[in-house]
């Protein structure tokens, strides 16, 4: 055994030298290996394949140069149905129709994002949203570019204004049928609008928190049977895709389509929720009373969105309407 200090130092030095020599040898071996086998760059990780879309997307060019987003579902050879959503909504509003297996098997369904909404262009200026002809021409562009021959035109709420604009500008000869869903046919009588409209002003607030709260309240008023939390979150998200300038510019547009509606001679279905808080039930009854031969369907205990709150009944009645379109 080594007990003196000098001996300990000598032993430590010997062990250190041996360890250093071993480390140098390992480093030399590693260097030689790297020289013989160059390091290859890691192969890039492939991105996961995108899920197939449940629709066929279209970009429609309007006469004034905007792009309107359109989404096509269902049977390409089927009777066309064109869905037009309401104020601050989107094509996704019609999810319970466009994703219905029965409708998709039989009909060619197209839902659009109106100008200022969803994925469509959002121009600035009141004239972009208060000129009736622009709305009419947007719809005609969709019909022409997607070759929708005599479609069933379905309009919800503000979508009734757009349908009225189309008929006033282009007539109804190019349509197969119409479905007015809790839809505006005239702004002349204030009593035909419900209490939910009180949130429209605050929805255009410059304060984001105020605008979001008002939008959520407005959306709640659209339903008597409330959507699930997940569905409501989706709806609130696409409502908030409508910017402030669009919300403001959409207001103040006076319309009266009665004269045109009295001349319609195609099948018309008027769908109205009895408990609608945005478009009073008297609006639906008024529309049905002025269209010759219109069928009126009133939903008991249903609010502003019968197509969502009672989708099975709505889809059944829509299919019946579409099957009745005269061909040729």
VEXDREN-2710 file (C-alpha; in Angstrom, 1 decimal):
% VEXDREN-2710
k/r/px/py/pz
1/UNK/0.0/0.0/0.0
2/UNK/1.2/3.5/-0.9
3/UNK/1.0/5.8/2.2
4/UNK/3.4/8.7/1.6
5/UNK/2.3/11.9/-0.2
6/UNK/4.9/11.6/-3.0
7/UNK/3.8/8.1/-3.8
8/UNK/0.2/9.1/-4.0
9/UNK/1.0/11.9/-6.4
10/UNK/3.1/9.6/-8.6
11/UNK/0.2/7.1/-8.7
12/UNK/-2.3/9.9/-9.5
13/UNK/-0.1/11.2/-12.3
14/UNK/0.2/7.7/-13.8
15/UNK/-3.5/7.1/-13.7
16/UNK/-4.2/10.6/-15.2
17/UNK/-1.7/9.9/-18.1
18/UNK/-3.4/6.6/-18.8
19/UNK/-6.8/8.2/-18.8
20/UNK/-5.7/11.0/-21.2
21/UNK/-4.1/8.5/-23.5
22/UNK/-7.3/6.4/-23.6
23/UNK/-9.4/9.5/-24.3
24/UNK/-7.1/10.6/-27.1
25/UNK/-7.3/7.2/-28.7
26/UNK/-11.1/7.2/-28.6
27/UNK/-11.2/10.7/-30.1
28/UNK/-8.9/9.6/-32.9
29/UNK/-11.1/6.5/-33.6
30/UNK/-14.2/8.7/-33.7
31/UNK/-12.5/11.1/-36.1
32/UNK/-11.5/8.3/-38.5
33/UNK/-15.0/6.9/-38.4
34/UNK/-16.5/10.3/-39.3
35/UNK/-14.0/10.7/-42.1
36/UNK/-14.9/7.3/-43.5
37/UNK/-18.6/7.7/-43.1
38/UNK/-19.8/11.3/-43.7
39/UNK/-22.8/12.3/-41.6
40/UNK/-26.0/12.2/-43.8
41/UNK/-28.6/15.0/-43.3
42/UNK/-31.8/13.8/-41.6
43/UNK/-34.6/13.1/-44.1
44/UNK/-37.4/15.7/-43.8
45/UNK/-40.5/14.5/-42.0
46/UNK/-43.4/14.3/-44.4
47/UNK/-46.4/16.4/-43.5
48/UNK/-49.5/14.5/-42.8
49/UNK/-51.8/14.2/-45.8
50/UNK/-54.6/16.8/-45.7
51/UNK/-58.0/15.4/-45.0
52/UNK/-60.3/15.3/-48.0
53/UNK/-62.7/18.2/-48.0
54/UNK/-66.4/17.3/-47.7
55/UNK/-67.2/19.7/-50.5
56/UNK/-66.0/21.0/-53.8
57/UNK/-64.8/24.6/-53.4
58/UNK/-65.4/27.3/-56.0
59/UNK/-64.3/30.9/-56.3
60/UNK/-66.9/33.0/-58.2
61/UNK/-66.0/36.3/-59.8
62/UNK/-68.6/39.0/-59.6
63/UNK/-69.3/41.7/-62.2
64/UNK/-67.7/44.3/-59.9
65/UNK/-64.5/42.2/-59.4
66/UNK/-65.1/40.5/-56.1
67/UNK/-64.5/36.9/-55.2
68/UNK/-67.4/35.0/-53.7
69/UNK/-66.7/31.7/-51.9
70/UNK/-69.0/28.8/-52.8
71/UNK/-69.1/25.3/-51.5
72/UNK/-70.7/22.4/-53.5
73/UNK/-72.0/19.2/-51.9
74/UNK/-73.9/16.2/-52.9
75/UNK/-74.9/14.7/-56.3
76/UNK/-73.4/16.7/-59.2
77/UNK/-76.3/15.5/-61.4
78/UNK/-79.0/16.3/-58.9
79/UNK/-81.5/19.1/-58.8
80/UNK/-79.5/22.2/-57.7
81/UNK/-80.3/23.9/-54.4
82/UNK/-78.7/27.3/-53.6
83/UNK/-78.4/28.3/-49.9
84/UNK/-78.1/32.0/-48.9
85/UNK/-77.4/32.7/-45.3
86/UNK/-78.3/35.6/-43.1
87/UNK/-76.7/38.7/-41.5
88/UNK/-73.2/38.0/-40.1
89/UNK/-73.5/34.3/-40.8
90/UNK/-71.8/32.0/-43.3
91/UNK/-72.3/29.0/-45.6
92/UNK/-71.6/26.8/-42.6
93/UNK/-75.0/27.9/-41.2
94/UNK/-76.4/25.2/-43.5
95/UNK/-74.3/22.4/-42.1
96/UNK/-77.4/20.2/-41.2
97/UNK/-78.5/20.4/-44.8
98/UNK/-75.3/20.1/-46.8
99/UNK/-74.1/17.2/-44.6
100/UNK/-77.4/15.4/-44.7
101/UNK/-76.8/12.0/-46.4
102/UNK/-80.3/11.8/-47.9
103/UNK/-80.2/15.3/-49.4
104/UNK/-76.6/14.8/-50.6
105/UNK/-77.6/11.6/-52.4
106/UNK/-80.4/13.2/-54.4
107/UNK/-79.5/16.9/-54.8
108/UNK/-76.6/19.2/-55.9
109/UNK/-76.3/21.7/-53.0
110/UNK/-74.3/24.9/-53.1
111/UNK/-73.9/27.2/-50.1
112/UNK/-72.2/30.6/-50.5
113/UNK/-70.5/33.1/-48.2
114/UNK/-72.2/36.4/-49.1
115/UNK/-69.9/39.4/-49.9
116/UNK/-68.5/40.7/-46.6
117/UNK/-68.9/37.3/-44.9
118/UNK/-66.9/34.1/-44.4
119/UNK/-64.2/33.6/-46.9
120/UNK/-65.6/36.0/-49.5
121/UNK/-64.2/39.4/-50.2
122/UNK/-65.0/42.2/-47.8
123/UNK/-64.8/45.5/-49.7
124/UNK/-65.1/48.8/-47.8
125/UNK/-67.8/51.4/-48.3
126/UNK/-71.6/51.6/-47.7
127/UNK/-72.3/51.4/-51.4
128/UNK/-70.8/47.9/-51.5
129/UNK/-73.6/46.7/-49.2
130/UNK/-76.5/49.1/-49.8
131/UNK/-76.8/48.7/-53.6
132/UNK/-79.5/46.1/-54.3
133/UNK/-78.1/45.3/-57.7
134/UNK/-74.8/44.2/-56.4
135/UNK/-76.4/41.5/-54.2
136/UNK/-78.5/40.4/-57.2
137/UNK/-75.5/40.2/-59.5
138/UNK/-73.5/38.2/-56.9
139/UNK/-76.2/35.5/-56.9
140/UNK/-76.5/35.5/-60.7
141/UNK/-72.7/35.1/-61.0
142/UNK/-72.8/32.0/-58.8
143/UNK/-75.7/30.5/-60.8
144/UNK/-74.0/31.2/-64.2
145/UNK/-70.4/30.2/-63.3
146/UNK/-71.5/27.0/-61.5
147/UNK/-74.2/26.2/-64.1
148/UNK/-77.0/26.0/-61.7
149/UNK/-80.0/25.4/-63.9
150/UNK/-83.3/26.4/-62.3
151/UNK/-82.1/26.0/-58.8
152/UNK/-84.2/26.0/-55.6
153/UNK/-83.2/29.2/-54.0
154/UNK/-83.2/29.1/-50.2
155/UNK/-82.7/32.3/-48.2
156/UNK/-82.6/32.7/-44.4
157/UNK/-83.3/36.0/-42.7
158/UNK/-81.2/38.7/-44.4
159/UNK/-80.9/36.1/-47.2
160/UNK/-84.5/37.0/-48.0
161/UNK/-83.3/40.5/-49.0
162/UNK/-80.8/38.9/-51.3
163/UNK/-83.4/36.7/-52.9
164/UNK/-85.7/39.7/-53.3
165/UNK/-82.8/41.7/-54.9
166/UNK/-82.3/38.8/-57.4
167/UNK/-86.0/38.6/-58.4
168/UNK/-86.3/42.4/-58.7
169/UNK/-83.2/42.6/-60.9
170/UNK/-83.3/39.4/-62.9
171/UNK/-86.8/38.0/-62.5
172/UNK/-87.7/34.5/-61.4
173/UNK/-87.7/32.7/-64.7
174/UNK/-84.2/31.2/-64.0
175/UNK/-85.4/29.7/-60.7
176/UNK/-87.0/26.4/-60.1
177/UNK/-88.5/27.2/-56.7
178/UNK/-87.9/29.5/-53.7
179/UNK/-87.8/28.8/-49.9
180/UNK/-88.2/31.9/-47.7
181/UNK/-86.8/30.8/-44.3
182/UNK/-87.6/33.3/-41.5
183/UNK/-86.8/35.7/-44.3
184/UNK/-87.2/39.4/-44.8
185/UNK/-89.6/40.3/-47.7
186/UNK/-90.2/43.9/-46.7
187/UNK/-88.7/46.4/-44.3
188/UNK/-91.8/48.7/-44.3
189/UNK/-93.4/47.4/-41.2
190/UNK/-91.2/47.6/-38.1
191/UNK/-93.5/45.4/-36.0
192/UNK/-92.5/42.4/-38.2
193/UNK/-89.0/42.5/-36.7
194/UNK/-88.3/40.9/-33.3
195/UNK/-86.5/42.0/-30.2
196/UNK/-83.2/40.3/-31.2
197/UNK/-82.5/43.1/-33.5
198/UNK/-81.5/45.3/-30.6
199/UNK/-78.0/43.6/-30.6
200/UNK/-77.2/44.6/-34.2
201/UNK/-76.1/48.1/-33.2
202/UNK/-73.6/47.0/-30.5
203/UNK/-72.3/44.3/-32.9
204/UNK/-70.7/47.2/-34.8
205/UNK/-69.0/48.6/-31.8
206/UNK/-65.4/49.8/-32.0
207/UNK/-64.8/48.1/-28.7
208/UNK/-64.0/44.4/-29.4
209/UNK/-65.4/43.1/-26.1
210/UNK/-68.7/44.9/-26.7
211/UNK/-68.9/43.6/-30.2
212/UNK/-68.2/40.0/-29.1
213/UNK/-70.7/40.1/-26.3
214/UNK/-73.4/41.6/-28.6
215/UNK/-72.7/39.0/-31.3
216/UNK/-73.0/36.2/-28.8
217/UNK/-76.3/37.6/-27.5
218/UNK/-77.6/38.0/-31.1
219/UNK/-76.6/34.5/-31.9
220/UNK/-78.5/33.1/-28.8
221/UNK/-81.6/35.0/-30.0
222/UNK/-81.4/33.1/-33.3
223/UNK/-82.4/29.8/-31.6
224/UNK/-85.1/28.7/-29.3
225/UNK/-83.6/25.3/-29.1
226/UNK/-80.0/26.2/-28.4
227/UNK/-77.1/24.6/-30.2
228/UNK/-74.4/22.6/-28.4
229/UNK/-71.4/24.3/-26.9
230/UNK/-69.2/23.1/-29.8
231/UNK/-71.7/24.2/-32.5
232/UNK/-72.2/27.6/-30.8
233/UNK/-68.4/28.2/-30.7
234/UNK/-68.2/27.5/-34.4
235/UNK/-71.1/29.8/-35.1
236/UNK/-69.6/32.6/-33.0
237/UNK/-66.3/32.2/-34.8
238/UNK/-67.8/32.7/-38.3
239/UNK/-70.0/35.5/-37.0
240/UNK/-66.8/37.3/-35.9
241/UNK/-65.2/36.8/-39.4
242/UNK/-67.5/39.6/-40.5
243/UNK/-65.5/42.8/-39.9
244/UNK/-66.9/46.0/-38.3
245/UNK/-67.2/48.0/-41.5
246/UNK/-69.3/45.3/-43.1
247/UNK/-71.7/45.1/-40.1
248/UNK/-72.2/48.8/-40.1
249/UNK/-72.7/49.1/-43.9
250/UNK/-75.3/46.3/-43.9
251/UNK/-77.6/48.4/-41.9
252/UNK/-80.1/50.9/-43.2
253/UNK/-81.0/49.2/-46.4
254/UNK/-84.8/49.6/-47.0
255/UNK/-86.5/47.0/-49.2
256/UNK/-89.9/46.2/-50.5
257/UNK/-90.4/43.3/-52.8
258/UNK/-94.2/42.8/-52.6
259/UNK/-94.9/43.9/-56.2
260/UNK/-92.4/41.4/-57.5
261/UNK/-93.5/38.6/-55.2
262/UNK/-97.1/38.9/-56.4
263/UNK/-96.0/38.0/-59.9
264/UNK/-94.1/34.8/-59.0
265/UNK/-95.5/31.7/-60.6
266/UNK/-93.0/29.0/-59.4
267/UNK/-93.3/26.9/-56.3
268/UNK/-92.7/28.9/-53.1
269/UNK/-92.4/27.5/-49.6
270/UNK/-92.4/30.0/-46.6
271/UNK/-90.8/28.5/-43.5
272/UNK/-91.3/30.3/-40.2
273/UNK/-90.6/29.5/-36.5
274/UNK/-93.4/30.4/-34.2
275/UNK/-91.0/31.7/-31.5
276/UNK/-88.7/33.7/-33.8
277/UNK/-87.1/36.6/-31.9
278/UNK/-85.6/38.2/-34.9
279/UNK/-88.1/38.0/-37.7
280/UNK/-91.6/38.0/-36.2
281/UNK/-94.0/35.3/-37.3
282/UNK/-96.1/38.0/-38.9
283/UNK/-93.4/38.5/-41.5
284/UNK/-93.6/34.9/-42.7
285/UNK/-97.4/35.0/-42.8
286/UNK/-97.2/38.3/-44.8
287/UNK/-94.8/36.8/-47.3
288/UNK/-97.0/33.7/-47.8
289/UNK/-100.1/35.9/-48.3
290/UNK/-98.7/37.9/-51.2
291/UNK/-97.1/35.0/-53.2
292/UNK/-99.7/33.2/-55.4
293/UNK/-100.0/29.6/-54.3
294/UNK/-97.3/29.8/-51.7
295/UNK/-97.2/27.0/-49.1
296/UNK/-96.8/28.2/-45.5
297/UNK/-95.0/26.0/-43.0
298/UNK/-95.0/27.3/-39.4
299/UNK/-92.9/25.4/-36.8
300/UNK/-94.3/25.3/-33.3
301/UNK/-91.9/25.9/-30.4
302/UNK/-89.1/26.8/-32.9
303/UNK/-87.1/30.0/-33.2
304/UNK/-85.3/31.9/-36.0
305/UNK/-83.4/28.8/-37.3
306/UNK/-85.9/26.0/-38.1
307/UNK/-83.4/24.4/-40.5
308/UNK/-81.1/23.9/-37.5
309/UNK/-83.6/23.4/-34.7
310/UNK/-85.8/20.9/-36.5
311/UNK/-83.5/19.8/-39.4
312/UNK/-85.4/16.5/-40.1
313/UNK/-88.6/18.3/-40.8
314/UNK/-86.9/21.1/-42.7
315/UNK/-84.9/18.7/-44.9
316/UNK/-88.0/16.7/-45.7
317/UNK/-90.0/19.7/-46.7
318/UNK/-87.1/21.1/-48.8
319/UNK/-86.7/17.8/-50.6
320/UNK/-90.4/17.8/-51.4
321/UNK/-90.1/21.3/-52.8
322/UNK/-87.0/20.4/-54.9
323/UNK/-88.7/17.3/-56.3
324/UNK/-91.5/19.5/-57.6
325/UNK/-89.4/21.7/-59.8
326/UNK/-90.5/21.7/-63.4
327/UNK/-87.7/20.7/-65.7
328/UNK/-86.9/22.3/-69.0
END
